[in-house]
Amino acid sequence: MSRTQAESVIRNIIREIAQTCSSRGPTLSETLIAFMVKAVVLDPRNHFNVDRTLTKQDVKKLIEICVNRLMDEDSPTLNTIKMQVYFDMNYTSRREFADIQQKIQQSHVQSLSRDVTDTRARSREELHHLYTKIVSYIIQRSNLGSNTDINTVRETTAALQSVFPQSELSTFMSLLKQDKEEQLQELTMIVSGIRLFNKNNSRGGEAIRNVPAVLNETLPAAVADVERELSSCQRLAWQYTALLEKIMEQDTDGLVQTHVLKHSLYNTRQHEAFLKIILADMILCAREVTRLQFDLTSRMKLVQDVVHSMSAVPTSQVFPHFTALSKLWAGLEGEMMLLSMLTNTASGLRGFVSARSLLNPDQLERLLEGEQVRSDMERCSVTAGERVVMTSDMSGCEWMFPETAVNFEEVPLQYKGVCGWTLVQKKGLIVPGNPHMGVLKHREKFYAFSSRSAAYEFASRADEFITAVTEMAKTSAELIQLLHLHQEFACVTPYAEMQSGQNLLVKAISKSDSSTQTEIHPLETNIVKSYEWNEWELRRKAIKLANLREKVTHSMQTDLSHMRRQNSTQTFLPKDAGSQTKRDGESNVPKPQVYLSGLRGQETNMMKVNLTRTMDE
C-alpha cells in the first residue's frame, strides 16, 4: 500500500469512527480518535500487522475496537488519554504563548494598519479621517480601553496631539510603507506611556484596567489552588502505589481488580505530572510579575522626577521613559493572559481525573489498614545511604554519580525518572527511582532505579528490560506519553504534532540517504609536528645539525647594551655558490696560413708568403 493510499484509508477510518461515536454520545476530536487508532494497531493482542494491506475485515475490526474503547467512559485508560490530548492541545509554553499572543494582536490591527499606511489623503476632511484611524489603531494595539469609549478616545487623541500633531500628517504620508508601520508602533508605545503616566497621577485613565492589582489578587490564589490540588493528587498516588504493592504481595485482587487499580494509578500520575508543569509556570509567572511591578514603579518615579524638574522637557529625555512604561505594562498584561491560560488548563484537567471515583477515602483506609503509605521522598530517603558499587562483572557499564558528573540534576532520565526494573518485574507498577544512588548510562540514555539490587539486575540485562517496557507500553497506550516513550515508537507522535490521517498504519521509514565527512586529524594530541616523510628533507636537517655542532658562538656587547641584556649572534659557514648559463658561447678567428717557397731542390732564396685571411672578410 502506498503512502497516499494509506493516508486515504486512515482518513476514512477516522471519519467513520467519529460519525459512529457522535451518534452514540458526545463528539470526539479527531486527534483523540487518531491516537486511539494508533494504540489499537500497536496493541499485539489485536493482531494487526502494519506490513500488509488492511482488508475490509481488518478495517471493520479496527473500527469496532476503537468505538468500544472510546465509548467506555468509565475506563481510566481512556480518561488518561483524553487528559493527555487535552493538555497538549491547550497548554503552551511561555515563549510560544508570547509569540502566539503577539501574532494574534498583530492580526487584530492588521486591517486597520493597512488602511492607515495605504491611505492617500488630500483634502482636510480626508486628513482628519486618517488621524482618527491612527487614534483607533493606537487604542486597539495598546489594549488600554475601547474605541467605543468617548473618554478613552479623547485621552488618546490629546496624548497623540502632544507627540504627533495633525500638521505632521503630510510628512507621514511621504514615508515608505515600512517606515509608516514602524512610526505607528513607536507612536503607540509613547502614547500608551503618556496615558499610563496620567493614570498614575489621577489625570485620567479610568478605562484602563489595573493589571498589577488584578495580578496581586489572582496569582497567589491560583498558585494556592494548584498546590492544594497537587498535594491531594500526590497523596492519592502514594496510596494507590502502597495498595498495589500489598495486592501483589498477597497475590489477590480483593475489592478492586489489579489492572483497574494500575490504570487508575497511571491516571493519577499523569495528572500529577501536568499539575507540576502548571505550578512551575505559575511560580515563574509570579517572579516575573514581581520584577515587572518593581521596574514599573521605579520607572514611574523616574518619569515623575524628570517631568516635574523642568518646565519644558526635551522629547529625547522623556520619550524613552514613556516607551519603557508601555513595554512594562504590556509585559504585565502578557503575564495575566498566561496565568489565565494556566488556570483554565488546570481546571479542564479535573474533568479527566477518574482515579478519585474508583475508591472512596473510607475504602482506601480500610484496604490500607496496617500498611505504611510512603511518599516519593520517603522512598528515596530509604535508599539514600545505598550507592552502586562497580564490580568486575560490571566493567562494560557506565555509571554517573552526583560528585562525578557536571549538572547532575539536569540529566534527562529515561521513563521520567521511574524505575524500569520495578515497571517490568512488578507488572506495570510505577515507582520513582533515586538518581543519587547512581544513574546508568546505556546507549546514550540514562536510567534511575529504586534500589541497588534493581540497578544491578537491570544493568546486566538492560536491552531485555528496555524491550519489555516497550512491549508493556503497547498494551497500555497511556504509558507512551506518561513515560515519554515517543522515541521507542517511531510511528507515534506527540498529540500536539499529530494531524488527522497521519501515516498511522504505515511502518516507519528506517533508512535514509546520508553523508558524513571524517576529519583528517580528529585528535590534536596525536599529531607529531616534527614528522617528515621526505628522505631528502631529513638528510638536510641532519647535515644542518651536524654543521651546528662544529660552530663556535661569539658574542659582543656595546656601551648601549651594557647591563641591559645579553646579545648573541650565530652564523653558518658560507655556502658554495655557482651560476650556470643556458648554453656555451664562442668566437672563431681566421686560421693562420703561411706558405714557404723555394724549399725543393732549388738553390734560390726561400720566400715566405702569408696566406692568412683578414678578419674583415
PLY file of the C-alpha trace (Angstrom):
ply
format ascii 1.0
element vertex 617
property float x
property float y
property float z
element edge 616
property int vertex1
property int vertex2
end_header
0.00 0.00 0.00
1.42 3.37 -0.99
1.65 6.29 1.40
-1.18 8.18 -0.31
-3.48 5.16 -0.22
-2.67 4.53 3.46
-3.49 8.14 4.35
-6.78 7.92 2.47
-7.72 4.70 4.29
-6.88 6.19 7.69
-8.91 9.34 6.98
-11.90 7.22 6.08
-11.46 5.13 9.24
-11.25 8.21 11.46
-14.27 9.76 9.76
-16.37 6.62 10.23
-15.30 6.26 13.88
-16.17 9.91 14.53
-19.62 9.50 12.98
-20.33 6.35 14.97
-19.22 7.90 18.26
-21.17 11.09 17.55
-24.36 9.08 17.08
-23.87 7.37 20.45
-22.65 10.28 22.55
-20.60 13.50 22.56
-18.45 14.49 19.61
-14.81 13.47 19.95
-11.82 15.25 18.47
-10.03 13.75 15.50
-6.74 13.92 17.42
-8.12 11.62 20.12
-9.54 9.23 17.54
-6.26 9.20 15.59
-4.26 8.28 18.67
-6.77 5.59 19.64
-6.35 4.05 16.17
-2.59 4.03 16.72
-2.97 2.47 20.17
-5.26 -0.29 18.86
-2.90 -1.09 15.98
0.16 -1.19 18.27
-1.52 -3.50 20.78
-0.28 -7.01 19.92
-3.44 -8.52 21.40
-5.41 -7.18 18.42
-3.16 -8.98 15.86
-2.79 -6.11 13.37
0.20 -6.15 11.04
1.38 -2.83 9.66
3.44 -4.53 6.93
0.46 -5.81 4.99
-2.53 -4.14 3.41
-5.64 -3.90 5.57
-8.55 -5.94 4.35
-12.20 -4.95 4.73
-12.44 -7.32 7.66
-9.41 -5.69 9.32
-10.91 -2.24 8.86
-14.22 -3.34 10.30
-12.50 -4.94 13.28
-10.35 -1.83 13.83
-13.37 0.49 13.80
-15.30 -1.75 16.18
-12.46 -1.94 18.73
-11.83 1.82 18.58
-15.50 2.67 19.04
-15.83 0.33 22.02
-12.79 1.86 23.72
-13.87 5.42 23.00
-17.36 4.79 24.35
-16.14 3.23 27.63
-16.47 6.38 29.75
-15.55 4.54 32.98
-12.20 3.40 31.61
-9.28 5.08 33.42
-7.13 4.41 30.33
-9.46 6.42 28.10
-9.64 9.25 30.64
-5.85 9.36 30.85
-5.53 9.53 27.07
-8.18 12.26 26.95
-6.27 14.15 29.63
-3.05 13.87 27.63
-4.72 15.06 24.44
-6.43 17.94 26.24
-3.20 19.11 27.86
-1.12 19.00 24.69
-3.82 20.82 22.73
-4.39 23.58 25.32
-1.10 24.05 27.16
1.53 26.35 25.67
4.98 27.18 26.99
5.87 30.73 27.97
7.86 31.52 24.85
5.34 30.02 22.44
2.48 31.72 24.26
4.15 35.14 23.93
4.73 34.58 20.21
1.13 33.46 19.68
-0.28 36.45 21.55
1.87 38.82 19.54
0.68 37.29 16.27
-2.94 37.47 17.44
-2.55 41.10 18.41
-0.97 41.95 15.05
-3.76 40.16 13.20
-6.37 42.22 15.06
-4.88 45.52 13.89
-3.62 44.34 10.52
-6.56 45.65 8.53
-6.56 48.97 10.39
-2.80 49.33 9.87
-3.26 48.68 6.17
-5.92 51.38 5.97
-3.56 53.90 7.59
-0.47 53.08 5.51
-2.31 52.80 2.17
-4.44 55.95 2.52
-3.69 58.77 0.04
-5.42 61.67 1.79
-5.50 65.02 0.03
-8.31 67.18 1.45
-8.63 68.41 5.02
-11.52 66.05 5.66
-9.53 63.06 4.46
-6.57 64.03 6.65
-8.86 64.34 9.65
-10.31 60.91 8.91
-6.76 59.48 8.66
-5.86 60.98 12.03
-8.95 59.34 13.55
-7.82 55.99 12.16
-4.41 56.44 13.79
-6.10 57.09 17.15
-8.21 53.94 16.73
-5.10 51.95 15.83
-3.29 53.12 18.96
-6.24 52.26 21.23
-6.69 48.82 19.72
-2.98 48.00 19.63
-2.26 49.17 23.19
-5.32 47.40 24.65
-5.86 50.33 27.02
-9.57 50.86 26.67
-12.13 50.58 23.90
-12.71 52.52 20.70
-16.34 52.99 21.70
-15.47 54.76 24.97
-15.55 58.52 24.36
-13.22 59.29 27.29
-10.62 56.82 26.00
-10.77 58.37 22.54
-10.36 61.89 23.95
-7.43 60.94 26.17
-5.68 59.11 23.35
-6.26 61.98 20.92
-4.89 64.53 23.39
-1.81 62.41 24.08
-1.23 61.87 20.36
-1.52 65.57 19.58
1.22 66.35 22.10
3.52 63.91 20.32
2.31 63.88 16.72
0.18 66.90 15.79
-2.13 66.71 12.82
0.05 69.16 10.89
2.73 66.46 10.51
0.46 64.14 8.54
1.94 65.38 5.28
5.40 64.23 6.39
3.93 60.91 7.50
2.25 60.46 4.09
5.58 60.85 2.27
7.19 57.91 4.10
7.51 54.40 2.79
5.03 51.79 3.99
7.55 50.04 6.23
8.57 53.35 7.80
4.91 54.18 8.39
4.37 50.90 10.22
7.43 51.48 12.41
6.28 55.01 13.25
2.81 53.73 14.14
4.33 51.24 16.58
6.54 53.92 18.09
3.62 56.31 18.48
1.57 53.55 20.12
4.20 52.94 22.80
4.75 56.65 23.51
1.03 57.46 23.72
0.42 54.40 25.90
3.20 55.51 28.24
1.70 59.00 28.49
-1.73 57.59 29.33
-0.25 55.27 31.98
1.64 58.20 33.49
-1.53 60.27 33.58
-3.42 57.42 35.22
-0.74 57.16 37.90
-1.20 60.89 38.57
-5.01 60.60 38.61
-5.37 62.66 35.45
-7.45 60.18 33.52
-7.17 56.55 32.54
-10.36 55.41 34.26
-10.96 52.87 31.48
-7.51 51.30 31.92
-7.71 48.10 33.92
-5.49 47.98 37.00
-3.46 44.98 35.87
-0.98 44.95 38.82
-3.80 44.89 41.35
-5.59 42.08 39.49
-2.40 40.03 39.38
-1.67 40.59 43.06
-5.11 39.23 43.87
-5.47 36.32 41.43
-1.91 34.99 41.23
-1.49 33.86 44.88
-4.96 32.31 44.84
-4.22 30.39 41.62
-0.90 29.09 42.97
-2.55 28.01 46.22
-5.31 26.14 44.35
-2.84 24.24 42.17
-0.64 23.41 45.16
-3.63 22.11 47.09
-4.80 20.01 44.14
-1.27 18.70 43.54
-0.93 17.66 47.19
-4.22 15.76 47.04
-3.21 14.10 43.76
0.16 13.01 45.15
-1.44 11.61 48.28
-3.81 9.50 46.17
-0.92 8.24 44.00
1.05 7.16 47.09
-1.99 5.33 48.46
-2.61 3.51 45.16
1.07 2.52 44.99
1.00 1.10 48.52
-2.25 -0.75 47.78
-0.82 -2.26 44.60
2.29 -3.43 46.46
0.09 -5.05 49.09
-2.10 -6.79 46.48
0.93 -8.09 44.58
2.49 -9.46 47.74
-0.75 -11.25 48.69
-1.42 -12.27 45.06
-5.11 -11.37 45.27
-7.32 -8.67 43.77
-9.62 -8.15 46.72
-12.14 -5.32 46.43
-10.73 -3.91 43.18
-9.04 -5.62 40.28
-5.30 -5.10 39.91
-5.36 -3.89 36.30
-8.08 -1.31 37.06
-6.14 -0.02 40.06
-2.95 0.09 37.98
-4.54 2.18 35.23
-6.07 4.44 37.87
-2.55 4.95 39.21
-1.43 5.95 35.70
-4.30 8.43 35.59
-3.26 9.97 38.90
0.43 10.09 38.00
-0.32 11.79 34.69
-2.47 14.37 36.45
0.36 14.94 38.92
2.90 15.45 36.12
0.70 18.03 34.38
0.00 19.90 37.63
3.75 20.12 38.31
4.30 21.71 34.91
1.50 24.22 35.50
2.69 25.03 39.02
6.26 25.62 37.82
4.98 28.05 35.18
2.83 29.85 37.77
5.78 30.26 40.14
7.89 31.63 37.28
5.00 33.92 36.39
4.88 35.23 39.98
8.60 36.03 39.88
8.27 37.82 36.57
5.27 39.84 37.82
7.24 40.91 40.90
10.12 42.08 38.73
7.88 43.92 36.28
5.98 45.69 39.05
9.21 46.80 40.69
10.56 48.11 37.38
7.25 49.83 36.63
7.22 51.63 39.99
10.85 52.70 39.60
10.31 53.93 36.05
7.17 55.83 37.07
9.10 57.66 39.81
11.87 58.46 37.35
9.41 59.96 34.86
7.81 61.92 37.69
11.16 63.44 38.63
12.06 64.29 35.03
8.71 65.93 34.25
8.48 67.99 37.44
12.11 69.11 37.43
11.79 71.03 34.14
9.22 73.38 32.76
9.92 72.23 29.20
11.11 68.63 28.94
13.05 67.62 25.77
11.43 64.79 23.88
14.74 62.90 23.71
14.71 62.62 27.50
11.10 61.77 28.23
10.01 59.67 25.23
12.27 56.69 26.10
10.69 56.61 29.58
7.18 56.52 28.13
8.21 53.70 25.79
9.64 51.75 28.73
6.40 52.23 30.68
4.42 50.83 27.76
6.66 47.76 27.46
6.48 47.01 31.18
2.70 47.31 31.17
2.48 45.06 28.10
4.62 42.53 29.98
2.20 42.54 32.89
-0.75 42.04 30.54
1.07 39.12 28.94
1.64 37.51 32.34
-2.03 37.94 33.17
-3.10 36.20 29.94
-0.57 33.44 30.61
-1.96 32.98 34.11
-5.47 32.76 32.68
-4.36 30.05 30.24
-2.67 28.05 33.02
-5.68 28.37 35.30
-8.10 27.25 32.59
-5.85 24.30 31.69
-5.63 23.16 35.31
-9.40 23.48 35.66
-10.02 21.49 32.48
-7.81 18.61 33.65
-10.18 17.88 36.53
-12.79 16.52 34.14
-10.47 13.66 33.15
-9.47 12.52 36.66
-11.25 9.21 37.12
-8.99 7.73 39.81
-10.84 9.50 42.64
-14.11 7.75 41.77
-12.57 4.27 41.93
-12.35 4.07 45.73
-13.70 6.48 48.32
-11.47 7.55 51.25
-13.13 5.10 53.65
-12.48 2.16 51.36
-8.88 3.20 50.90
-8.31 3.49 54.64
-9.84 0.06 55.17
-7.75 -1.58 52.45
-4.55 0.11 53.63
-5.08 -0.71 57.30
-1.74 -1.63 58.79
0.18 -0.61 55.64
2.70 2.23 55.55
1.95 4.78 52.85
5.29 6.25 51.81
5.75 9.35 49.70
8.23 9.58 46.84
10.66 11.49 49.06
10.41 8.87 51.78
11.09 6.11 49.25
14.22 7.91 48.10
15.33 8.52 51.69
15.21 4.75 52.36
17.90 4.21 49.71
19.79 7.42 50.46
22.70 5.51 52.02
22.97 2.99 49.20
25.38 3.51 46.32
26.08 1.41 43.25
29.48 -0.28 43.61
31.44 -1.08 40.48
32.43 -4.76 40.29
34.38 -6.84 37.79
31.26 -8.18 36.09
30.02 -4.59 35.50
33.08 -3.42 33.60
31.02 -2.70 30.49
28.54 -0.43 32.31
28.95 3.30 32.69
27.59 4.89 35.87
27.13 8.54 36.80
27.16 9.93 40.34
26.41 13.41 41.72
30.04 14.04 42.66
31.46 12.90 39.31
29.03 14.46 36.82
28.56 18.11 35.93
24.95 19.37 36.11
23.84 16.04 37.50
20.38 17.36 38.41
19.73 18.28 34.76
20.43 14.81 33.34
17.35 13.72 31.29
16.29 10.49 32.96
14.57 7.85 30.89
10.97 6.96 31.80
10.72 10.38 33.55
12.76 9.03 36.47
10.61 5.92 37.02
12.44 2.70 37.90
12.43 0.50 34.79
13.19 -2.68 36.75
10.14 -2.21 39.01
8.00 -1.39 35.98
8.82 -4.77 34.41
9.20 -7.04 37.43
6.05 -5.79 39.17
3.94 -5.72 36.00
3.50 -2.00 35.46
3.93 -0.59 38.97
5.26 2.96 38.81
7.86 3.71 41.49
10.26 6.68 41.23
13.96 5.97 41.08
16.68 7.51 43.23
19.29 9.05 40.90
21.66 9.85 43.79
22.25 6.13 44.19
23.75 6.04 40.69
22.50 6.60 37.15
23.16 4.00 34.46
24.20 5.31 31.04
23.21 2.81 28.37
23.16 3.64 24.65
23.30 7.38 25.39
20.26 7.16 27.69
20.13 7.47 31.47
18.21 5.24 33.88
17.48 5.62 37.61
16.47 2.81 39.96
14.60 2.37 43.22
17.16 0.03 44.82
20.72 -1.15 44.35
19.67 -4.71 43.51
17.32 -3.37 40.85
20.19 -1.37 39.35
22.47 -4.42 39.20
19.89 -6.66 37.56
18.78 -4.01 35.05
22.39 -3.27 34.08
23.12 -6.96 33.49
20.16 -7.29 31.06
19.46 -3.73 30.01
18.28 -4.46 26.47
15.83 -7.09 27.69
14.27 -4.72 30.23
14.05 -1.88 27.69
12.25 -4.17 25.24
9.90 -5.35 27.99
8.97 -1.75 28.85
8.24 -1.05 25.18
6.02 -4.13 24.92
4.19 -3.08 28.09
3.50 0.35 26.58
1.90 -1.32 23.55
-0.82 -2.77 25.79
-1.13 0.40 27.92
-1.05 3.26 25.42
-1.16 5.96 28.10
2.39 4.99 29.13
3.77 6.35 25.85
3.02 9.90 26.93
3.41 9.34 30.66
6.92 7.87 30.38
7.90 9.82 27.22
8.42 6.76 25.03
7.89 8.52 21.67
11.41 7.64 20.52
10.72 3.94 21.05
7.57 4.23 18.92
8.64 5.73 15.62
5.05 5.70 14.31
3.61 7.51 17.36
3.99 11.28 17.55
3.07 13.60 20.42
-0.54 14.77 20.37
0.34 18.38 19.67
2.21 17.36 16.48
-0.40 14.84 15.32
-2.70 15.52 12.41
-5.73 13.66 11.22
-4.83 10.85 8.82
-1.13 10.96 9.53
0.53 7.64 8.49
-0.98 5.77 11.41
-0.64 2.31 9.90
2.40 2.84 7.72
5.60 1.33 9.03
8.17 3.95 9.94
10.97 4.56 7.46
14.20 3.23 8.95
16.52 4.08 6.01
17.54 7.39 4.57
20.30 8.86 2.44
23.00 10.50 4.49
26.60 11.55 4.19
29.42 12.13 6.58
32.88 13.61 6.49
35.80 12.42 8.58
38.30 14.91 9.92
41.90 14.45 8.92
43.15 14.57 12.49
40.24 14.11 14.97
42.62 14.22 17.94
45.12 17.07 18.04
47.26 15.28 20.63
48.22 12.56 18.10
49.71 14.98 15.58
53.55 14.82 15.54
54.70 18.25 14.43
58.27 17.11 13.74
57.25 14.24 11.44
58.73 14.44 7.94
58.08 11.94 5.17
60.69 13.29 2.69
64.03 11.49 2.95
65.99 14.35 1.43
64.47 16.80 3.89
65.60 14.53 6.75
69.12 14.48 5.29
69.15 18.27 5.03
68.16 18.60 8.68
70.81 16.05 9.72
73.58 17.91 7.85
72.41 21.15 9.39
72.58 19.68 12.90
76.00 18.18 12.27
77.24 21.52 10.99
75.96 23.32 14.09
77.95 21.11 16.43
81.21 22.43 14.97
80.29 26.09 15.29
81.60 28.43 17.92
79.26 31.02 19.37
80.59 34.58 19.53
79.05 37.40 21.43
79.71 41.11 21.73
78.48 43.86 23.94
78.40 47.61 23.43
78.11 50.52 25.82
74.42 50.96 24.98
73.55 47.39 25.82
75.77 47.09 28.85
73.90 45.83 31.94
70.69 45.51 29.94
70.63 42.14 28.34
72.82 39.52 26.76
73.13 39.62 22.99
74.46 36.75 20.99
74.91 36.00 17.30
75.46 32.76 15.48
76.46 32.21 11.88
76.84 29.33 9.47
79.65 28.60 7.08
79.21 30.31 3.69
77.59 28.08 1.15
79.21 27.27 -2.16
77.58 29.39 -4.83
77.65 28.93 -8.55
75.91 30.05 -11.67
75.08 28.33 -14.91
74.04 29.78 -18.25
71.69 28.27 -20.73
74.32 27.43 -23.43
78.01 27.83 -24.19
79.13 30.71 -26.45
82.40 31.05 -28.51
84.09 33.20 -31.19
86.06 31.96 -34.36
89.10 33.88 -35.80
90.83 33.18 -39.16
93.32 30.30 -39.07
96.90 31.44 -39.77
98.30 30.05 -43.10
101.93 30.67 -44.20
103.48 29.27 -47.42
107.25 28.90 -47.83
108.57 28.74 -51.45
111.95 27.51 -52.68
112.29 24.51 -50.46
112.51 21.77 -53.09
115.82 21.44 -54.88
116.26 24.98 -55.88
119.20 26.95 -54.66
117.39 30.11 -54.84
116.48 32.05 -51.82
113.44 30.87 -49.82
110.38 33.11 -49.78
107.74 33.32 -47.07
104.18 34.04 -48.20
101.39 34.85 -45.64
98.11 33.40 -46.89
96.05 34.19 -43.73
92.71 35.76 -44.48
91.86 39.05 -42.91
89.24 39.26 -40.15
87.17 41.74 -42.10
86.31 39.23 -44.78
0 1
1 2
2 3
3 4
4 5
5 6
6 7
7 8
8 9
9 10
10 11
11 12
12 13
13 14
14 15
15 16
16 17
17 18
18 19
19 20
20 21
21 22
22 23
23 24
24 25
25 26
26 27
27 28
28 29
29 30
30 31
31 32
32 33
33 34
34 35
35 36
36 37
37 38
38 39
39 40
40 41
41 42
42 43
43 44
44 45
45 46
46 47
47 48
48 49
49 50
50 51
51 52
52 53
53 54
54 55
55 56
56 57
57 58
58 59
59 60
60 61
61 62
62 63
63 64
64 65
65 66
66 67
67 68
68 69
69 70
70 71
71 72
72 73
73 74
74 75
75 76
76 77
77 78
78 79
79 80
80 81
81 82
82 83
83 84
84 85
85 86
86 87
87 88
88 89
89 90
90 91
91 92
92 93
93 94
94 95
95 96
96 97
97 98
98 99
99 100
100 101
101 102
102 103
103 104
104 105
105 106
106 107
107 108
108 109
109 110
110 111
111 112
112 113
113 114
114 115
115 116
116 117
117 118
118 119
119 120
120 121
121 122
122 123
123 124
124 125
125 126
126 127
127 128
128 129
129 130
130 131
131 132
132 133
133 134
134 135
135 136
136 137
137 138
138 139
139 140
140 141
141 142
142 143
143 144
144 145
145 146
146 147
147 148
148 149
149 150
150 151
151 152
152 153
153 154
154 155
155 156
156 157
157 158
158 159
159 160
160 161
161 162
162 163
163 164
164 165
165 166
166 167
167 168
168 169
169 170
170 171
171 172
172 173
173 174
174 175
175 176
176 177
177 178
178 179
179 180
180 181
181 182
182 183
183 184
184 185
185 186
186 187
187 188
188 189
189 190
190 191
191 192
192 193
193 194
194 195
195 196
196 197
197 198
198 199
199 200
200 201
201 202
202 203
203 204
204 205
205 206
206 207
207 208
208 209
209 210
210 211
211 212
212 213
213 214
214 215
215 216
216 217
217 218
218 219
219 220
220 221
221 222
222 223
223 224
224 225
225 226
226 227
227 228
228 229
229 230
230 231
231 232
232 233
233 234
234 235
235 236
236 237
237 238
238 239
239 240
240 241
241 242
242 243
243 244
244 245
245 246
246 247
247 248
248 249
249 250
250 251
251 252
252 253
253 254
254 255
255 256
256 257
257 258
258 259
259 260
260 261
261 262
262 263
263 264
264 265
265 266
266 267
267 268
268 269
269 270
270 271
271 272
272 273
273 274
274 275
275 276
276 277
277 278
278 279
279 280
280 281
281 282
282 283
283 284
284 285
285 286
286 287
287 288
288 289
289 290
290 291
291 292
292 293
293 294
294 295
295 296
296 297
297 298
298 299
299 300
300 301
301 302
302 303
303 304
304 305
305 306
306 307
307 308
308 309
309 310
310 311
311 312
312 313
313 314
314 315
315 316
316 317
317 318
318 319
319 320
320 321
321 322
322 323
323 324
324 325
325 326
326 327
327 328
328 329
329 330
330 331
331 332
332 333
333 334
334 335
335 336
336 337
337 338
338 339
339 340
340 341
341 342
342 343
343 344
344 345
345 346
346 347
347 348
348 349
349 350
350 351
351 352
352 353
353 354
354 355
355 356
356 357
357 358
358 359
359 360
360 361
361 362
362 363
363 364
364 365
365 366
366 367
367 368
368 369
369 370
370 371
371 372
372 373
373 374
374 375
375 376
376 377
377 378
378 379
379 380
380 381
381 382
382 383
383 384
384 385
385 386
386 387
387 388
388 389
389 390
390 391
391 392
392 393
393 394
394 395
395 396
396 397
397 398
398 399
399 400
400 401
401 402
402 403
403 404
404 405
405 406
406 407
407 408
408 409
409 410
410 411
411 412
412 413
413 414
414 415
415 416
416 417
417 418
418 419
419 420
420 421
421 422
422 423
423 424
424 425
425 426
426 427
427 428
428 429
429 430
430 431
431 432
432 433
433 434
434 435
435 436
436 437
437 438
438 439
439 440
440 441
441 442
442 443
443 444
444 445
445 446
446 447
447 448
448 449
449 450
450 451
451 452
452 453
453 454
454 455
455 456
456 457
457 458
458 459
459 460
460 461
461 462
462 463
463 464
464 465
465 466
466 467
467 468
468 469
469 470
470 471
471 472
472 473
473 474
474 475
475 476
476 477
477 478
478 479
479 480
480 481
481 482
482 483
483 484
484 485
485 486
486 487
487 488
488 489
489 490
490 491
491 492
492 493
493 494
494 495
495 496
496 497
497 498
498 499
499 500
500 501
501 502
502 503
503 504
504 505
505 506
506 507
507 508
508 509
509 510
510 511
511 512
512 513
513 514
514 515
515 516
516 517
517 518
518 519
519 520
520 521
521 522
522 523
523 524
524 525
525 526
526 527
527 528
528 529
529 530
530 531
531 532
532 533
533 534
534 535
535 536
536 537
537 538
538 539
539 540
540 541
541 542
542 543
543 544
544 545
545 546
546 547
547 548
548 549
549 550
550 551
551 552
552 553
553 554
554 555
555 556
556 557
557 558
558 559
559 560
560 561
561 562
562 563
563 564
564 565
565 566
566 567
567 568
568 569
569 570
570 571
571 572
572 573
573 574
574 575
575 576
576 577
577 578
578 579
579 580
580 581
581 582
582 583
583 584
584 585
585 586
586 587
587 588
588 589
589 590
590 591
591 592
592 593
593 594
594 595
595 596
596 597
597 598
598 599
599 600
600 601
601 602
602 603
603 604
604 605
605 606
606 607
607 608
608 609
609 610
610 611
611 612
612 613
613 614
614 615
615 616
